[in-house]
Amino acid sequence: MATESTLQTSFLLFFCFITLSIVSKNFYITPCLANFDVDSVDEWTEEKEDDEVNEVQSQHTLSRDCDLSVGEWVFDASYPLYEPNCPYLSNQVSCRRNGRPDSDYEKWRWKPQQCSIPRFNALAFLGRIRKKRVMLVGDSMMRNQWESLVCLVEAVIPNERKLVSSNGQTIAFHAMDYQASIEFAWAPLLVELKEESHNKKILLLDSIDDNAKYWRGVDILVFDSAHWWTHSGKWSLWDYYKEGERLFTSLNPMVAYEKGLTTWAKWVDLNLDPNRTRVIFRSVSPRHNRENGWQCYKQREPLVFLGFKPRVPGQLVVLREVLKKMSFPVYLLDVTSMSALRRDGHPSVYGRAADAQGRQDTAVRTSDCTHWCLPGVPDAWNEMLYALL
């Protein structure tokens, strides 16, 4: 289990450097993520749980007559919205580059049932975030979405007018002519995970300031936190829970999740101004890990929604209840049921590059049915975000 400093170091290792300059006492870098082996960073790339996929349709809607989460995937030959060789994509999600032979997973567009989502327009989006900071906060699923959003906008910006900076647990893509940034902050649990005496890891359920200090002054905050809370057994990243002065060796994961989210909610209520900051919470990204992680292998098209009423994931039940109690207006961006239909969209064995003959190494062959190929499903999440803004 990595220490907090190791997590930060692993974060910074996500970038190799082409150029380096100093601007206003900060280091600014241009990434060549395609050449970095992300498989060496377990905390960022491995979501170990094998829970069954749960689907849900949110009651939180864009308007009274429009629920973006209810609809269907429509094949659209005009997609994807950016090139698969976008330089800001990490190896793990660059499925085409890693030898995936099909590309239809890039061409499905999400079509809501009761309304329409405008096609993502990079220049219009940049115009809307002019002189603003957009920050995506969470785990590797949110990193997946951050890479998608950066690739959706970067092609319209000249190379000399865009750059990436890093600061502690955050990275930021800067559109210099717009004085705007699209940032990612690593905080998979939102609350703090620290190493204390005897090298024991303690999850501090009521402590958040060390992470939240990066969120201050941001205009648009998008959060997620779900998967890490269900890590258990040998995959658990902590030895104890702590609340106040009380230590727990075990706690129901959803009880712990409720406590952690309540700490987050209290921080938002006390520290953010709804006239200054917009807050969105993205629902849990579904996994297709049944059958020992191979449920998504060789899948080529979306599932068809048959109209049944799916079971609501525990994390979303808790999240809804916490949001109801908040005074700050938080929009719940529900991507769970729509993404659950896309078992074709995961890297599977194409989360790593094939050999020179185009073969996957069978000795180390694993199937990633958690993260998403890019271009792919997170692009639809970002089109929904674009519609909200």
C-alpha positions as a Markdown table, in Angstrom:
| # | Residue | x | y | z |
|---|---|---|---|---|
| 1 | Met | 0.0 | 0.0 | 0.0 |
| 2 | Ala | 1.4 | 3.3 | -1.1 |
| 3 | Thr | 1.9 | 6.2 | 1.3 |
| 4 | Glu | 0.4 | 9.6 | 0.6 |
| 5 | Ser | 3.7 | 10.9 | -0.7 |
| 6 | Thr | 3.9 | 7.9 | -3.0 |
| 7 | Leu | 0.5 | 8.6 | -4.3 |
| 8 | Gln | 1.6 | 12.1 | -5.2 |
| 9 | Thr | 4.8 | 10.9 | -6.7 |
| 10 | Ser | 2.9 | 8.3 | -8.8 |
| 11 | Phe | 0.6 | 11.2 | -9.9 |
| 12 | Leu | 3.5 | 13.2 | -11.1 |
| 13 | Leu | 5.1 | 10.2 | -12.9 |
| 14 | Phe | 2.1 | 10.3 | -15.2 |
| 15 | Phe | 3.9 | 12.8 | -17.3 |
| 16 | Cys | 7.2 | 12.6 | -19.3 |
| 17 | Phe | 8.6 | 15.9 | -20.3 |
| 18 | Ile | 9.2 | 17.4 | -23.8 |
| 19 | Thr | 9.8 | 20.9 | -22.7 |
| 20 | Leu | 10.2 | 22.7 | -19.4 |
| 21 | Ser | 9.9 | 26.3 | -18.7 |
| 22 | Ile | 9.3 | 28.5 | -15.6 |
| 23 | Val | 6.4 | 30.8 | -15.6 |
| 24 | Ser | 5.4 | 32.8 | -12.5 |
| 25 | Lys | 7.5 | 30.5 | -10.3 |
| 26 | Asn | 5.5 | 27.4 | -11.4 |
| 27 | Phe | 6.8 | 24.6 | -13.5 |
| 28 | Tyr | 4.8 | 24.1 | -16.7 |
| 29 | Ile | 5.1 | 21.0 | -18.8 |
| 30 | Thr | 3.9 | 19.5 | -22.0 |
| 31 | Pro | 2.9 | 15.8 | -21.6 |
| 32 | Cys | 3.7 | 12.8 | -23.8 |
| 33 | Leu | 1.4 | 10.5 | -21.9 |
| 34 | Ala | 1.4 | 8.0 | -24.8 |
| 35 | Asn | 4.8 | 6.7 | -23.8 |
| 36 | Phe | 4.2 | 6.2 | -20.1 |
| 37 | Asp | 3.5 | 2.8 | -18.7 |
| 38 | Val | 0.5 | 3.5 | -16.5 |
| 39 | Asp | 0.2 | -0.1 | -15.4 |
| 40 | Ser | 3.0 | 0.6 | -12.9 |
| 41 | Val | 0.7 | 3.0 | -10.9 |
| 42 | Asp | -1.7 | 0.6 | -9.2 |
| 43 | Glu | -3.7 | 3.2 | -7.3 |
| 44 | Trp | -4.6 | 5.0 | -10.5 |
| 45 | Thr | -5.2 | 2.1 | -12.8 |
| 46 | Glu | -6.6 | -0.8 | -10.8 |
| 47 | Glu | -10.2 | -0.9 | -9.5 |
| 48 | Lys | -10.2 | -4.3 | -7.9 |
| 49 | Glu | -13.8 | -4.9 | -7.0 |
| 50 | Asp | -15.8 | -7.4 | -8.9 |
| 51 | Asp | -19.3 | -6.2 | -7.9 |
| 52 | Glu | -22.1 | -6.9 | -10.3 |
| 53 | Val | -23.1 | -4.0 | -12.5 |
| 54 | Asn | -25.9 | -1.9 | -11.1 |
| 55 | Glu | -28.0 | 0.5 | -13.1 |
| 56 | Val | -30.2 | 3.4 | -12.0 |
| 57 | Gln | -32.1 | 6.3 | -13.4 |
| 58 | Ser | -31.7 | 9.5 | -11.5 |
| 59 | Gln | -34.6 | 11.7 | -10.4 |
| 60 | His | -32.3 | 14.7 | -10.8 |
| 61 | Thr | -32.9 | 16.2 | -14.2 |
| 62 | Leu | -31.7 | 19.1 | -16.3 |
| 63 | Ser | -35.2 | 20.4 | -16.4 |
| 64 | Arg | -38.6 | 19.1 | -15.5 |
| 65 | Asp | -39.2 | 17.5 | -18.9 |
| 66 | Cys | -35.6 | 16.4 | -19.6 |
| 67 | Asp | -33.8 | 13.5 | -17.9 |
| 68 | Leu | -30.4 | 13.2 | -19.6 |
| 69 | Ser | -29.9 | 9.7 | -18.2 |
| 70 | Val | -32.8 | 8.1 | -20.0 |
| 71 | Gly | -32.2 | 7.3 | -23.7 |
| 72 | Glu | -30.3 | 5.1 | -26.1 |
| 73 | Trp | -27.0 | 4.8 | -27.8 |
| 74 | Val | -27.2 | 5.7 | -31.5 |
| 75 | Phe | -24.5 | 4.7 | -34.0 |
| 76 | Asp | -23.1 | 7.9 | -35.5 |
| 77 | Ala | -20.4 | 7.7 | -38.2 |
| 78 | Ser | -19.4 | 11.3 | -37.6 |
| 79 | Tyr | -18.0 | 10.3 | -34.3 |
| 80 | Pro | -15.5 | 10.3 | -32.5 |
| 81 | Leu | -15.1 | 14.0 | -31.7 |
| 82 | Tyr | -11.3 | 13.9 | -31.6 |
| 83 | Glu | -8.5 | 11.8 | -33.0 |
| 84 | Pro | -7.6 | 8.6 | -31.2 |
| 85 | Asn | -3.9 | 9.8 | -31.2 |
| 86 | Cys | -4.7 | 12.7 | -28.9 |
| 87 | Pro | -1.4 | 13.3 | -27.0 |
| 88 | Tyr | -3.1 | 13.7 | -23.7 |
| 89 | Leu | -4.4 | 10.1 | -23.5 |
| 90 | Ser | -2.6 | 7.7 | -21.2 |
| 91 | Asn | -1.6 | 4.3 | -22.6 |
| 92 | Gln | -4.2 | 2.4 | -20.5 |
| 93 | Val | -7.2 | 4.0 | -22.3 |
| 94 | Ser | -5.6 | 4.3 | -25.8 |
| 95 | Cys | -7.2 | 1.1 | -27.0 |
| 96 | Arg | -6.7 | 1.7 | -30.8 |
| 97 | Arg | -3.0 | 2.4 | -30.2 |
| 98 | Asn | -2.8 | -0.7 | -28.1 |
| 99 | Gly | -4.0 | -2.9 | -31.0 |
| 100 | Arg | -7.8 | -3.1 | -30.5 |
| 101 | Pro | -8.9 | -4.2 | -34.0 |
| 102 | Asp | -12.4 | -2.7 | -34.0 |
| 103 | Ser | -13.3 | 1.0 | -33.7 |
| 104 | Asp | -17.2 | 1.0 | -33.5 |
| 105 | Tyr | -17.0 | 1.7 | -29.7 |
| 106 | Glu | -15.8 | 5.2 | -30.7 |
| 107 | Lys | -18.9 | 6.0 | -32.8 |
| 108 | Trp | -21.9 | 5.6 | -30.4 |
| 109 | Arg | -23.6 | 8.8 | -29.4 |
| 110 | Trp | -25.9 | 9.1 | -26.4 |
| 111 | Lys | -29.4 | 10.3 | -27.3 |
| 112 | Pro | -31.7 | 11.2 | -24.4 |
| 113 | Gln | -35.3 | 10.2 | -24.8 |
| 114 | Gln | -37.0 | 13.5 | -24.0 |
| 115 | Cys | -34.5 | 16.1 | -25.2 |
| 116 | Ser | -31.3 | 16.5 | -27.2 |
| 117 | Ile | -27.7 | 17.1 | -26.2 |
| 118 | Pro | -25.9 | 19.5 | -28.4 |
| 119 | Arg | -22.8 | 18.2 | -30.2 |
| 120 | Phe | -19.7 | 19.2 | -28.3 |
| 121 | Asn | -18.3 | 22.4 | -29.7 |
| 122 | Ala | -14.7 | 23.0 | -28.5 |
| 123 | Leu | -14.7 | 26.7 | -29.2 |
| 124 | Ala | -18.1 | 27.3 | -27.7 |
| 125 | Phe | -17.1 | 25.4 | -24.6 |
| 126 | Leu | -13.8 | 27.4 | -24.2 |
| 127 | Gly | -15.9 | 30.5 | -24.6 |
| 128 | Arg | -18.1 | 29.5 | -21.8 |
| 129 | Ile | -15.2 | 28.8 | -19.4 |
| 130 | Arg | -13.2 | 31.9 | -20.4 |
| 131 | Lys | -11.4 | 33.2 | -17.3 |
| 132 | Lys | -12.7 | 30.2 | -15.3 |
| 133 | Arg | -11.2 | 27.1 | -13.7 |
| 134 | Val | -13.0 | 23.8 | -14.2 |
| 135 | Met | -11.8 | 21.0 | -11.9 |
| 136 | Leu | -12.7 | 17.3 | -11.9 |
| 137 | Val | -12.1 | 15.7 | -8.5 |
| 138 | Gly | -12.0 | 12.0 | -7.8 |
| 139 | Asp | -10.5 | 8.7 | -8.7 |
| 140 | Ser | -9.2 | 7.1 | -11.9 |
| 141 | Met | -12.7 | 7.1 | -13.4 |
| 142 | Met | -12.6 | 10.9 | -13.1 |
| 143 | Arg | -9.1 | 11.0 | -14.6 |
| 144 | Asn | -10.6 | 9.0 | -17.5 |
| 145 | Gln | -13.2 | 11.8 | -17.9 |
| 146 | Trp | -10.5 | 14.6 | -17.6 |
| 147 | Glu | -8.4 | 13.1 | -20.4 |
| 148 | Ser | -11.6 | 13.0 | -22.5 |
| 149 | Leu | -12.4 | 16.6 | -21.8 |
| 150 | Val | -8.9 | 17.8 | -22.5 |
| 151 | Cys | -8.9 | 15.9 | -25.8 |
| 152 | Leu | -12.2 | 17.4 | -26.8 |
| 153 | Val | -10.8 | 20.9 | -26.6 |
| 154 | Glu | -7.1 | 20.7 | -27.3 |
| 155 | Ala | -7.1 | 20.4 | -31.1 |
| 156 | Val | -8.6 | 23.9 | -31.6 |
| 157 | Ile | -5.7 | 25.5 | -29.6 |
| 158 | Pro | -2.3 | 26.2 | -31.2 |
| 159 | Asn | 0.5 | 24.2 | -29.6 |
| 160 | Glu | 2.2 | 27.3 | -28.3 |
| 161 | Arg | -1.0 | 28.5 | -26.6 |
| 162 | Lys | -1.7 | 25.4 | -24.4 |
| 163 | Leu | 0.3 | 23.8 | -21.6 |
| 164 | Val | -0.1 | 21.5 | -18.6 |
| 165 | Ser | 1.0 | 22.4 | -15.1 |
| 166 | Ser | 1.2 | 20.3 | -11.9 |
| 167 | Asn | 0.8 | 21.3 | -8.3 |
| 168 | Gly | 0.7 | 18.6 | -5.6 |
| 169 | Gln | -2.2 | 16.4 | -6.2 |
| 170 | Thr | -3.5 | 18.3 | -9.2 |
| 171 | Ile | -2.7 | 18.8 | -12.9 |
| 172 | Ala | -4.2 | 21.4 | -15.1 |
| 173 | Phe | -4.5 | 21.9 | -18.8 |
| 174 | His | -4.3 | 25.6 | -19.7 |
| 175 | Ala | -6.0 | 27.3 | -22.7 |
| 176 | Met | -3.9 | 30.4 | -22.5 |
| 177 | Asp | -5.8 | 32.7 | -24.8 |
| 178 | Tyr | -9.0 | 32.0 | -22.8 |
| 179 | Gln | -7.3 | 32.3 | -19.4 |
| 180 | Ala | -9.1 | 29.1 | -18.6 |
| 181 | Ser | -8.0 | 25.8 | -17.1 |
| 182 | Ile | -9.4 | 22.2 | -17.1 |
| 183 | Glu | -7.9 | 20.6 | -14.0 |
| 184 | Phe | -7.9 | 17.2 | -12.3 |
| 185 | Ala | -7.5 | 16.7 | -8.5 |
| 186 | Trp | -6.6 | 13.2 | -7.2 |
| 187 | Ala | -9.0 | 12.5 | -4.2 |
| 188 | Pro | -10.6 | 9.1 | -4.7 |
| 189 | Leu | -12.2 | 9.1 | -1.3 |
| 190 | Leu | -12.6 | 12.9 | -1.0 |
| 191 | Val | -11.8 | 12.6 | 2.7 |
| 192 | Glu | -8.2 | 12.0 | 3.8 |
| 193 | Leu | -6.2 | 8.7 | 3.9 |
| 194 | Lys | -3.1 | 9.0 | 6.0 |
| 195 | Glu | -0.3 | 6.8 | 7.3 |
| 196 | Glu | 0.2 | 7.1 | 11.0 |
| 197 | Ser | 2.1 | 5.2 | 13.7 |
| 198 | His | 3.6 | 1.7 | 12.8 |
| 199 | Asn | 3.0 | 2.3 | 9.1 |
| 200 | Lys | -0.7 | 1.8 | 9.5 |
| 201 | Lys | -3.1 | 3.5 | 7.0 |
| 202 | Ile | -6.1 | 5.3 | 8.6 |
| 203 | Leu | -9.1 | 6.6 | 6.7 |
| 204 | Leu | -10.1 | 9.8 | 8.4 |
| 205 | Leu | -13.9 | 10.0 | 7.9 |
| 206 | Asp | -14.3 | 13.5 | 9.2 |
| 207 | Ser | -11.1 | 15.1 | 7.8 |
| 208 | Ile | -11.0 | 16.7 | 4.4 |
| 209 | Asp | -9.0 | 19.9 | 4.5 |
| 210 | Asp | -5.8 | 18.6 | 3.0 |
| 211 | Asn | -7.7 | 17.6 | -0.2 |
| 212 | Ala | -10.2 | 20.5 | -0.2 |
| 213 | Lys | -7.5 | 23.1 | -0.1 |
| 214 | Tyr | -7.1 | 22.5 | -3.9 |
| 215 | Trp | -10.8 | 23.1 | -4.6 |
| 216 | Arg | -10.9 | 26.6 | -3.3 |
| 217 | Gly | -11.3 | 29.4 | -5.9 |
| 218 | Val | -12.5 | 27.0 | -8.6 |
| 219 | Asp | -15.5 | 28.1 | -10.7 |
| 220 | Ile | -16.9 | 24.7 | -11.8 |
| 221 | Leu | -16.3 | 21.6 | -9.6 |
| 222 | Val | -17.2 | 18.1 | -10.8 |
| 223 | Phe | -16.8 | 15.3 | -8.2 |
| 224 | Asp | -17.0 | 11.6 | -8.1 |
| 225 | Ser | -16.2 | 9.1 | -5.3 |
| 226 | Ala | -17.5 | 5.5 | -5.3 |
| 227 | His | -15.3 | 2.6 | -6.2 |
| 228 | Trp | -12.6 | 2.9 | -3.6 |
| 229 | Trp | -15.1 | 2.7 | -0.8 |
| 230 | Thr | -15.9 | -0.9 | -1.7 |
| 231 | His | -12.3 | -2.1 | -1.6 |
| 232 | Ser | -12.1 | -4.9 | 0.9 |
| 233 | Gly | -9.9 | -7.8 | 2.1 |
| 234 | Lys | -6.5 | -7.8 | 0.5 |
| 235 | Trp | -7.4 | -4.9 | -1.7 |
| 236 | Ser | -8.3 | -2.6 | 1.2 |
| 237 | Leu | -6.1 | 0.5 | 1.2 |
| 238 | Trp | -6.5 | 1.2 | 4.9 |
| 239 | Asp | -6.1 | -0.6 | 8.2 |
| 240 | Tyr | -8.5 | 1.5 | 10.3 |
| 241 | Tyr | -11.3 | 4.0 | 10.1 |
| 242 | Lys | -11.1 | 7.0 | 12.3 |
| 243 | Glu | -13.9 | 9.4 | 13.3 |
| 244 | Gly | -13.0 | 12.0 | 16.0 |
| 245 | Glu | -10.9 | 10.0 | 18.4 |
| 246 | Arg | -12.5 | 6.7 | 17.7 |
| 247 | Leu | -10.8 | 4.0 | 15.7 |
| 248 | Phe | -12.6 | 1.2 | 13.9 |
| 249 | Thr | -11.1 | -1.9 | 12.4 |
| 250 | Ser | -14.2 | -2.7 | 10.4 |
| 251 | Leu | -17.2 | -0.7 | 9.3 |
| 252 | Asn | -20.0 | -1.3 | 6.8 |
| 253 | Pro | -18.7 | 0.2 | 3.6 |
| 254 | Met | -21.9 | 2.1 | 2.9 |
| 255 | Val | -21.9 | 3.5 | 6.5 |
| 256 | Ala | -18.4 | 4.6 | 6.0 |
| 257 | Tyr | -19.3 | 6.1 | 2.6 |
| 258 | Glu | -22.2 | 8.1 | 4.1 |
| 259 | Lys | -19.9 | 9.5 | 6.8 |
| 260 | Gly | -17.2 | 10.5 | 4.3 |
| 261 | Leu | -19.8 | 12.1 | 1.9 |
| 262 | Thr | -21.3 | 13.9 | 4.8 |
| 263 | Thr | -17.9 | 15.4 | 5.6 |
| 264 | Trp | -17.6 | 16.5 | 2.0 |
| 265 | Ala | -21.2 | 17.9 | 2.0 |
| 266 | Lys | -20.5 | 20.0 | 5.1 |
| 267 | Trp | -17.4 | 21.4 | 3.6 |
| 268 | Val | -19.2 | 22.4 | 0.4 |
| 269 | Asp | -22.1 | 24.0 | 2.4 |
| 270 | Leu | -19.7 | 26.0 | 4.6 |
| 271 | Asn | -17.0 | 27.0 | 2.2 |
| 272 | Leu | -18.6 | 27.5 | -1.3 |
| 273 | Asp | -20.8 | 30.3 | -2.6 |
| 274 | Pro | -23.4 | 29.1 | -5.1 |
| 275 | Asn | -23.3 | 32.5 | -6.8 |
| 276 | Arg | -19.6 | 31.9 | -7.4 |
| 277 | Thr | -19.1 | 28.2 | -7.8 |
| 278 | Arg | -21.1 | 25.5 | -9.6 |
| 279 | Val | -20.9 | 22.0 | -8.2 |
| 280 | Ile | -21.8 | 18.8 | -10.0 |
| 281 | Phe | -21.5 | 15.2 | -8.7 |
| 282 | Arg | -21.1 | 12.5 | -11.3 |
| 283 | Ser | -22.7 | 9.1 | -10.4 |
| 284 | Val | -20.8 | 5.8 | -10.1 |
| 285 | Ser | -19.3 | 4.6 | -13.3 |
| 286 | Pro | -20.4 | 0.9 | -13.8 |
| 287 | Arg | -18.0 | -1.9 | -14.2 |
| 288 | His | -18.5 | -5.1 | -16.2 |
| 289 | Asn | -16.2 | -7.4 | -14.1 |
| 290 | Arg | -18.3 | -10.5 | -13.7 |
| 291 | Glu | -16.9 | -13.8 | -15.1 |
| 292 | Asn | -13.5 | -13.0 | -13.4 |
| 293 | Gly | -13.1 | -9.6 | -15.2 |
| 294 | Trp | -13.8 | -10.9 | -18.8 |
| 295 | Gln | -17.4 | -9.9 | -19.3 |
| 296 | Cys | -16.3 | -7.0 | -21.6 |
| 297 | Tyr | -13.9 | -9.1 | -23.7 |
| 298 | Lys | -14.6 | -9.1 | -27.4 |
| 299 | Gln | -17.9 | -7.1 | -26.9 |
| 300 | Arg | -18.6 | -5.0 | -30.0 |
| 301 | Glu | -21.9 | -3.1 | -29.4 |
| 302 | Pro | -24.0 | -1.7 | -26.6 |
| 303 | Leu | -26.6 | -3.7 | -24.8 |
| 304 | Val | -30.2 | -2.8 | -25.4 |
| 305 | Phe | -32.2 | -1.3 | -22.5 |
| 306 | Leu | -35.3 | -3.5 | -22.1 |
| 307 | Gly | -37.2 | -1.2 | -19.8 |
| 308 | Phe | -36.8 | -3.2 | -16.6 |
| 309 | Lys | -36.4 | -1.4 | -13.3 |
| 310 | Pro | -32.8 | -2.1 | -12.2 |
| 311 | Arg | -31.5 | -2.3 | -8.7 |
| 312 | Val | -30.0 | 1.0 | -7.4 |
| 313 | Pro | -26.3 | 0.8 | -6.4 |
| 314 | Gly | -25.7 | 1.3 | -2.8 |
| 315 | Gln | -23.3 | 4.2 | -3.4 |
| 316 | Leu | -26.0 | 6.1 | -5.3 |
| 317 | Val | -28.6 | 5.5 | -2.6 |
| 318 | Val | -26.3 | 7.1 | -0.1 |
| 319 | Leu | -25.3 | 9.9 | -2.4 |
| 320 | Arg | -28.9 | 10.9 | -3.1 |
| 321 | Glu | -29.7 | 11.0 | 0.6 |
| 322 | Val | -26.6 | 13.2 | 1.4 |
| 323 | Leu | -27.4 | 15.6 | -1.4 |
| 324 | Lys | -31.0 | 16.0 | -0.2 |
| 325 | Lys | -29.7 | 17.3 | 3.1 |
| 326 | Met | -27.4 | 19.9 | 1.7 |
| 327 | Ser | -28.2 | 23.6 | 1.5 |
| 328 | Phe | -25.8 | 24.1 | -1.5 |
| 329 | Pro | -27.5 | 23.2 | -4.8 |
| 330 | Val | -25.5 | 20.2 | -6.3 |
| 331 | Tyr | -26.5 | 18.7 | -9.6 |
| 332 | Leu | -26.3 | 14.9 | -9.8 |
| 333 | Leu | -25.0 | 14.0 | -13.2 |
| 334 | Asp | -26.3 | 10.4 | -13.6 |
| 335 | Val | -24.2 | 8.3 | -16.0 |
| 336 | Thr | -24.7 | 5.0 | -14.4 |
| 337 | Ser | -27.5 | 3.3 | -16.3 |
| 338 | Met | -26.4 | 4.7 | -19.7 |
| 339 | Ser | -22.9 | 3.5 | -19.2 |
| 340 | Ala | -24.0 | 0.1 | -17.9 |
| 341 | Leu | -25.2 | -0.5 | -21.5 |
| 342 | Arg | -21.7 | -0.1 | -22.8 |
| 343 | Arg | -19.7 | -3.2 | -21.9 |
| 344 | Asp | -18.1 | -2.8 | -25.3 |
| 345 | Gly | -16.4 | 0.4 | -24.3 |
| 346 | His | -13.8 | -1.0 | -21.9 |
| 347 | Pro | -10.1 | -1.6 | -22.7 |
| 348 | Ser | -10.4 | -5.3 | -21.9 |
| 349 | Val | -7.0 | -6.7 | -23.0 |
| 350 | Tyr | -6.2 | -3.5 | -24.9 |
| 351 | Gly | -5.2 | -1.6 | -21.8 |
| 352 | Arg | -1.6 | -2.3 | -22.7 |
| 353 | Ala | 0.2 | -2.3 | -26.1 |
| 354 | Ala | 0.5 | -5.4 | -28.1 |
| 355 | Asp | 3.9 | -6.8 | -29.2 |
| 356 | Ala | 5.6 | -6.1 | -32.6 |
| 357 | Gln | 3.4 | -8.8 | -34.2 |
| 358 | Gly | 0.2 | -7.3 | -32.8 |
| 359 | Arg | -0.2 | -10.0 | -30.1 |
| 360 | Gln | -1.1 | -9.5 | -26.5 |
| 361 | Asp | 1.3 | -11.2 | -24.0 |
| 362 | Thr | -0.7 | -14.1 | -22.7 |
| 363 | Ala | 1.6 | -14.5 | -19.7 |
| 364 | Val | 0.4 | -11.1 | -18.3 |
| 365 | Arg | -3.0 | -10.9 | -20.1 |
| 366 | Thr | -5.6 | -9.2 | -18.0 |
| 367 | Ser | -9.0 | -7.7 | -18.9 |
| 368 | Asp | -9.8 | -4.2 | -17.7 |
| 369 | Cys | -13.6 | -4.0 | -17.6 |
| 370 | Thr | -13.6 | -0.9 | -15.3 |
| 371 | His | -12.0 | 2.0 | -17.2 |
| 372 | Trp | -13.0 | 3.2 | -20.6 |
| 373 | Cys | -11.4 | 3.3 | -24.0 |
| 374 | Leu | -10.9 | 6.8 | -25.4 |
| 375 | Pro | -12.4 | 8.1 | -27.6 |
| 376 | Gly | -15.5 | 6.5 | -26.0 |
| 377 | Val | -18.1 | 6.6 | -23.2 |
| 378 | Pro | -16.6 | 9.4 | -21.1 |
| 379 | Asp | -17.0 | 11.7 | -24.2 |
| 380 | Ala | -20.8 | 11.3 | -23.8 |
| 381 | Trp | -20.4 | 12.3 | -20.1 |
| 382 | Asn | -18.6 | 15.4 | -21.2 |
| 383 | Glu | -21.3 | 16.2 | -23.8 |
| 384 | Met | -23.8 | 16.1 | -20.9 |
| 385 | Leu | -21.5 | 18.4 | -18.9 |
| 386 | Tyr | -21.3 | 20.7 | -21.9 |
| 387 | Ala | -25.1 | 20.8 | -22.1 |
| 388 | Leu | -25.3 | 21.7 | -18.4 |
| 389 | Leu | -22.9 | 24.6 | -18.8 |
